[in-house]
Amino acid sequence: MHTEQSKQNPDHLKQLYEALEHGSPQEVINLLDTMHPSAIANALKTLPRDLRPDLWQLVATPSKGEVLLETQGEVRQQLIAVTDEQVLLAVLAILEIDELADLDADLPVSVVNAMVGAMDTERRQRYETVRFYPDDTAGGLMDVDAAAVRMDVSLKAVLRYLRKLRKQKGALPEHLDSLMVVDRNNQYLGILRLSDVVSLGAKTTVSETMTAGVPPISVLTPAAKVARLFEDQDLISAPVVSQTGRLLGRITIDDVVDVMRDEAEQEMMRRAGLSKTTDMFGPIIPSAGRRAIWLGVNLINAFIAASVIGLFEDSIDKIVTLAILMPVVASMGGVAGSQTLTLVTRGLALEQITHSNAWRLLLRELALGLLNGFLWAFVVAIIAFLWFNSAQLGIVFGIALALNLLTGALAGTLIPLILQRLGIDPALAGGVILISATDVIGFLSFLGLATIFLL
Amino acid sequence: MHTEQSKQNPDHLKQLYEALEHGSPQEVINLLDTMHPSAIANALKTLPRDLRPDLWQLVATPSKGEVLLETQGEVRQQLIAVTDEQVLLAVLAILEIDELADLDADLPVSVVNAMVGAMDTERRQRYETVRFYPDDTAGGLMDVDAAAVRMDVSLKAVLRYLRKLRKQKGALPEHLDSLMVVDRNNQYLGILRLSDVVSLGAKTTVSETMTAGVPPISVLTPAAKVARLFEDQDLISAPVVSQTGRLLGRITIDDVVDVMRDEAEQEMMRRAGLSKTTDMFGPIIPSAGRRAIWLGVNLINAFIAASVIGLFEDSIDKIVTLAILMPVVASMGGVAGSQTLTLVTRGLALEQITHSNAWRLLLRELALGLLNGFLWAFVVAIIAFLWFNSAQLGIVFGIALALNLLTGALAGTLIPLILQRLGIDPALAGGVILISATDVIGFLSFLGLATIFLL
């Protein structure tokens, strides 16, 4: 009877902090023993940088690898940097090949060399196969451990093969829900589900039982596309083949879930000009530098908008009320534009926007902008009239606001479409460019109309 | 040999549009036959509303259920509304119980009643079990089809049981990678992996083979928490138990992947005041109404900021340059604050921020704000000096900008912490409140300092 320790308890974190501060190392070790590696990784991330080595040192060597896999970027690099090279090699020796491929970019070259040197021929070959493909492709995600069988054997022979495999290696590959079926030349033919193996007679042959037509994934398919295939087709595992159809390995859903999580997180962080690997407690100076770049980009935008206001210095000098109302016009255009931008960016990511419907989408967004433009133009015109007792000012304010809502709809639709055409990720740059557009047009339309009609 | 049709080809969409416009219905049907239900759902979403019924009508009845499952909200409701009730009942009759539970909130009551009326006793009981739990809990996600075995039987008996089950039902439950082990009272004891069943001798007993200690998920666990457990522990399936430990069902990763995707999408959409179920081509008036609400919330914010400017009308009247520079101060504070807000909101969602480290986080963010405050205060002071030839104006501008970057750091840290304490999702309301804070403090500090030192 195997026993897995994988209770995850939110109280663990609190207990752990207390044990670290007031308890003995043994208390901490006992607590760590009851925690899943992902919970330990989480605890390390929440610790201030200077306290992490103390906790890390107490994590059992066999768990260290799993914990490293659950960290990223700065946190992972810090943990690796404070680990003795011999311990690190022992940790790496027990990881799976696809896990190594995920870690090795963060390892010192000397450790990678020593690790490869200590591998047996088979492991080294498999490692080199996976290393050959970029991390963000099917090849980088796959496990080369795929158990494959021929089409002409019986299920009885399959069972015999699996028992032998288990004896030889000590265990079967993780998350084994199906075997790959190949021909004599290792060409991929289909999959054999374990649930079919266990529920059909032992004399049935593989060719009668196998599921053909499960499309294999080409080894150079981008990781994001792999994730979408898994999501859309509810896959648990999928074969990976070379361009000539030769079976190279297998991708399992746990790796894909990591890709999905990383993608969602990355998108959120990138919108704020942060990187996904940002350590909440990373060293201050490099963090400040990275944020400074984003602030600099936005400063340029802000000064462009300011220079538009500068054009109308005389008008503001004559009617100071314009200065009070102009940020309202700019900000409402930005909000309306962000709604459209979010919708269009999502549509592009899900491949729901094509040549054929982009025009219709633009017209619909403009219609929405027009409707809300009328509504809010009316509302703000009344407010401005009541506040400053000038009907003319109210009308100019309302018209400028409606124009800027339309600008938001137009910019929110066109900016992501153009960025994608240029090969730039709309999720990254779209927001900054949009705000620049709605600020400039917002100030220009309001101050311009006021200069024409109110002076 | 089963054959699955699941090629997904980006060219399909283009071909489909052409066939719809110029081809015969048979051409469209042939094309649909080669498409995975998720691809058909995607095609329906990208079609303008008035063309959807034409395509939907040509989708084969057995595929209609899968397609409906891949749609949400307005699109799904439209498709259901244009489907004949008899066809709908035929579609529903072949879906799994957990799939029905996902759809039924969008079905007319008359259809749900007719559907339940047509079920046999076993299916009805299972349906009612799942219906009993809210959609966004483990109970709502689970499949009650879990195949369970006793601890004291041999693997040979397990194989016999599975063959019998398959004969009775025609197929085993989807994504079956493990069986549940229970005692006489249906209390959950552990899992039996199929990969162990196929690779160990037939005389081994379940108790020797099973994996104990895989923690079951309690039936009322929120769906988001279930997703996190699957991610963190690399699960493929997990047992669901009642509060007394009785086995109720099984959650498989494909359902969890849907939860993960929905969550990521929902978060992105909510930040722009949109709902995840928004139809890109939905009817204009209700769409405009929903967006109007968000614009209204932001208008209130914008007028609060405007009223702060209004307090300094006299100062702007005397130094009109203030009106040119004040949006720069406000916008930079907003950008800096958004960076902090994103980091803290993520940390809260991942449960990486606790009582013990919240203070340290706040201090670190303030330190970052201070560093970038110094840097950019210096830069903008120089720019303002060169532009308007006034050292005093440059100094006031720089100080106000630094103060607002600090405000951004403070608000970006405290707002999500406070919102979470109040039980409000920081991802939803955080951005709006933050911008309000940085706008108000930005205008107040710049115009206030200018009034004191420049007039």
Contacts between the chains, C-beta under 8 A, distances in Angstrom:
chain1	res1	chain2	res2	distance
A	1	B	190	7.9
A	1	B	207	6.5
A	1	B	208	6.5
A	1	B	209	8.0
A	1	B	210	6.3
A	1	B	211	7.8
A	1	B	212	5.7
A	2	B	210	8.0
A	2	B	211	4.9
A	2	B	212	7.3
A	2	B	213	7.9
A	3	B	211	7.7
A	3	B	212	5.4
A	3	B	213	4.4
A	4	B	211	6.1
A	4	B	212	7.8
A	4	B	213	4.5
A	4	B	214	5.8
A	5	B	213	6.3
A	6	B	213	7.0
A	6	B	214	6.9
A	6	B	215	5.9
A	6	B	233	5.5
A	7	B	215	5.5
A	8	B	215	7.7
A	8	B	229	6.8
A	8	B	232	6.8
A	8	B	233	7.5
A	10	B	351	6.7
A	13	B	351	7.7
A	13	B	354	5.9
A	14	B	354	7.1
A	14	B	355	8.0
A	14	B	356	7.5
A	17	B	354	7.8
A	17	B	356	5.0
A	36	B	232	6.5
A	36	B	233	5.9
A	38	B	231	8.0
A	38	B	232	3.6
A	38	B	233	6.6
A	39	B	232	7.3
A	42	B	350	7.0
A	42	B	351	6.8
A	42	B	352	6.1
A	45	B	350	8.0
A	45	B	352	5.3
A	46	B	347	7.9
A	46	B	352	4.5
A	46	B	353	7.0
A	46	B	354	6.4
A	46	B	356	8.0
A	46	B	357	5.5
A	47	B	357	7.4
A	48	B	357	6.7
A	48	B	360	5.4
A	70	B	232	7.5
A	158	B	198	7.9
A	159	B	198	5.8
A	159	B	199	7.9
A	162	B	195	7.9
A	162	B	198	5.0
A	162	B	199	4.4
A	163	B	199	5.3
A	163	B	200	7.2
A	163	B	201	7.5
A	165	B	199	7.1
A	166	B	199	4.0
A	166	B	200	7.5
A	172	B	195	4.7
A	172	B	199	5.6
A	174	B	234	7.9
A	175	B	177	7.1
A	175	B	234	7.7
A	175	B	236	5.7
A	176	B	177	7.8
A	176	B	194	7.9
A	176	B	195	4.3
A	177	B	175	7.1
A	177	B	176	7.8
A	177	B	177	4.7
A	177	B	194	7.4
A	177	B	236	7.1
A	190	B	1	7.8
A	194	B	176	7.9
A	194	B	177	7.3
A	194	B	194	4.5
A	194	B	195	6.5
A	194	B	198	5.9
A	195	B	162	7.9
A	195	B	172	4.7
A	195	B	176	4.3
A	195	B	194	6.6
A	197	B	198	5.8
A	198	B	158	7.9
A	198	B	159	5.8
A	198	B	162	5.0
A	198	B	194	5.9
A	198	B	197	5.8
A	198	B	198	6.3
A	199	B	159	7.9
A	199	B	162	4.4
A	199	B	163	5.3
A	199	B	165	7.1
A	199	B	166	4.0
A	199	B	172	5.6
A	200	B	163	7.2
A	200	B	166	7.5
A	201	B	163	7.5
A	207	B	1	6.5
A	208	B	1	6.5
A	209	B	1	7.9
A	210	B	1	6.2
A	210	B	2	8.0
A	211	B	1	7.7
A	211	B	2	4.8
A	211	B	3	7.6
A	211	B	4	6.2
A	212	B	1	5.7
A	212	B	2	7.3
A	212	B	3	5.5
A	212	B	4	7.9
A	213	B	2	7.9
A	213	B	3	4.4
A	213	B	4	4.6
A	213	B	5	6.3
A	213	B	6	7.1
A	214	B	4	5.8
A	214	B	6	7.0
A	215	B	6	6.0
A	215	B	7	5.5
A	215	B	8	7.8
A	229	B	8	6.8
A	230	B	257	7.1
A	231	B	38	7.9
A	231	B	257	5.5
A	231	B	258	7.7
A	231	B	261	5.9
A	232	B	8	6.6
A	232	B	36	6.5
A	232	B	38	3.6
A	232	B	39	7.3
A	232	B	70	7.6
A	233	B	6	5.4
A	233	B	8	7.4
A	233	B	36	5.9
A	233	B	38	6.6
A	234	B	174	7.9
A	234	B	175	7.7
A	234	B	254	4.0
A	234	B	257	7.6
A	236	B	175	5.7
A	236	B	177	7.1
A	236	B	236	6.2
A	236	B	253	6.7
A	236	B	254	7.6
A	253	B	236	6.7
A	253	B	253	5.5
A	253	B	257	7.5
A	254	B	234	4.0
A	254	B	236	7.6
A	257	B	230	7.1
A	257	B	231	5.5
A	257	B	234	7.6
A	257	B	253	7.5
A	257	B	257	7.0
A	257	B	260	7.2
A	258	B	231	7.7
A	260	B	257	7.2
A	260	B	260	5.9
A	260	B	261	7.2
A	260	B	264	7.6
A	261	B	231	5.9
A	261	B	260	7.2
A	263	B	264	7.9
A	264	B	260	7.6
A	264	B	263	7.9
A	264	B	264	3.7
A	264	B	267	7.9
A	265	B	346	6.9
A	267	B	264	7.9
A	267	B	268	7.2
A	268	B	267	7.2
A	268	B	268	7.5
A	268	B	342	6.3
A	268	B	346	6.7
A	269	B	342	6.3
A	269	B	343	7.9
A	269	B	346	7.2
A	271	B	342	7.3
A	272	B	338	5.1
A	272	B	339	4.7
A	272	B	341	7.6
A	272	B	342	4.0
A	272	B	343	7.7
A	273	B	335	7.9
A	273	B	339	6.4
A	274	B	339	6.0
A	274	B	342	6.2
A	274	B	343	6.5
A	278	B	343	6.6
A	280	B	343	6.4
A	280	B	347	5.6
A	280	B	352	6.5
A	280	B	353	7.8
A	280	B	361	6.5
A	280	B	364	7.9
A	281	B	357	7.8
A	281	B	360	7.1
A	281	B	361	7.6
A	281	B	364	6.6
A	284	B	364	6.8
A	284	B	367	5.6
A	284	B	368	6.4
A	284	B	371	6.9
A	285	B	371	7.6
A	287	B	368	6.0
A	288	B	368	5.2
A	288	B	371	4.2
A	288	B	372	5.7
A	288	B	375	7.9
A	291	B	336	7.4
A	291	B	339	5.7
A	291	B	368	6.4
A	291	B	372	6.0
A	292	B	372	5.4
A	292	B	375	5.9
A	292	B	376	7.5
A	294	B	335	6.9
A	294	B	339	6.9
A	295	B	332	6.4
A	295	B	335	6.0
A	295	B	336	6.2
A	295	B	372	5.9
A	295	B	376	6.0
A	295	B	405	7.8
A	296	B	376	7.8
A	298	B	331	6.7
A	298	B	332	6.5
A	298	B	335	4.5
A	299	B	328	7.4
A	299	B	332	6.3
A	299	B	376	6.6
A	299	B	379	7.3
A	299	B	380	7.2
A	301	B	331	7.6
A	302	B	327	6.6
A	302	B	328	4.2
A	302	B	331	4.7
A	302	B	332	6.3
A	303	B	328	6.5
A	303	B	383	7.1
A	305	B	327	6.0
A	305	B	328	7.8
A	305	B	331	7.7
A	306	B	324	5.2
A	306	B	325	6.1
A	306	B	327	6.4
A	306	B	328	5.4
A	307	B	324	8.0
A	309	B	323	6.3
A	309	B	324	4.6
A	309	B	327	7.2
A	310	B	324	4.9
A	313	B	320	5.4
A	313	B	321	7.6
A	313	B	324	6.9
A	316	B	316	7.3
A	316	B	320	5.1
A	316	B	323	5.1
A	317	B	317	7.8
A	317	B	320	4.6
A	320	B	313	5.4
A	320	B	316	5.2
A	320	B	317	4.6
A	320	B	320	7.8
A	320	B	323	7.8
A	321	B	313	7.6
A	322	B	323	7.8
A	323	B	309	6.3
A	323	B	316	5.0
A	323	B	320	7.8
A	323	B	322	7.8
A	323	B	323	3.7
A	323	B	326	7.8
A	324	B	306	5.2
A	324	B	309	4.6
A	324	B	310	4.9
A	324	B	313	6.9
A	325	B	306	6.1
A	326	B	323	7.8
A	327	B	302	6.6
A	327	B	305	5.9
A	327	B	306	6.3
A	327	B	309	7.1
A	327	B	326	8.0
A	327	B	327	5.9
A	327	B	330	7.1
A	327	B	439	7.4
A	328	B	299	7.3
A	328	B	302	4.2
A	328	B	303	6.5
A	328	B	305	7.7
A	328	B	306	5.3
A	330	B	327	7.1
A	331	B	298	6.7
A	331	B	301	7.6
A	331	B	302	4.7
A	331	B	305	7.7
A	331	B	435	7.9
A	331	B	439	7.9
A	332	B	295	6.4
A	332	B	298	6.5
A	332	B	299	6.3
A	332	B	302	6.2
A	335	B	273	7.9
A	335	B	294	6.9
A	335	B	295	6.0
A	335	B	298	4.5
A	336	B	291	7.3
A	336	B	295	6.2
A	338	B	272	5.1
A	339	B	272	4.7
A	339	B	273	6.4
A	339	B	274	6.0
A	339	B	291	5.7
A	339	B	294	6.8
A	341	B	272	7.6
A	342	B	268	6.3
A	342	B	269	6.3
A	342	B	271	7.2
A	342	B	272	4.0
A	342	B	274	6.2
A	343	B	269	7.9
A	343	B	272	7.7
A	343	B	274	6.5
A	343	B	278	6.7
A	343	B	280	6.5
A	346	B	265	6.8
A	346	B	268	6.7
A	346	B	269	7.1
A	347	B	46	7.9
A	347	B	280	5.6
A	350	B	42	7.0
A	350	B	45	8.0
A	351	B	10	6.6
A	351	B	13	7.7
A	351	B	42	6.8
A	352	B	42	6.1
A	352	B	45	5.3
A	352	B	46	4.6
A	352	B	280	6.5
A	353	B	46	7.0
A	353	B	280	7.8
A	354	B	13	5.9
A	354	B	14	7.1
A	354	B	17	7.8
A	354	B	46	6.4
A	356	B	14	7.5
A	356	B	17	5.0
A	357	B	46	5.5
A	357	B	47	7.4
A	357	B	48	6.8
A	357	B	281	7.8
A	360	B	48	5.5
A	360	B	281	7.1
A	361	B	280	6.5
A	361	B	281	7.6
A	364	B	280	7.9
A	364	B	281	6.6
A	364	B	284	6.9
A	367	B	284	5.6
A	368	B	284	6.4
A	368	B	287	6.0
A	368	B	288	5.2
A	368	B	291	6.4
A	371	B	284	6.9
A	371	B	285	7.6
A	371	B	288	4.2
A	372	B	288	5.7
A	372	B	291	6.0
A	372	B	292	5.4
A	372	B	295	5.9
A	375	B	288	7.9
A	375	B	292	5.9
A	376	B	292	7.5
A	376	B	295	6.0
A	376	B	296	7.8
A	376	B	299	6.6
A	379	B	299	7.4
A	380	B	299	7.2
A	383	B	303	7.1
A	405	B	295	7.8
A	435	B	331	7.9
A	439	B	327	7.4
A	439	B	331	7.9
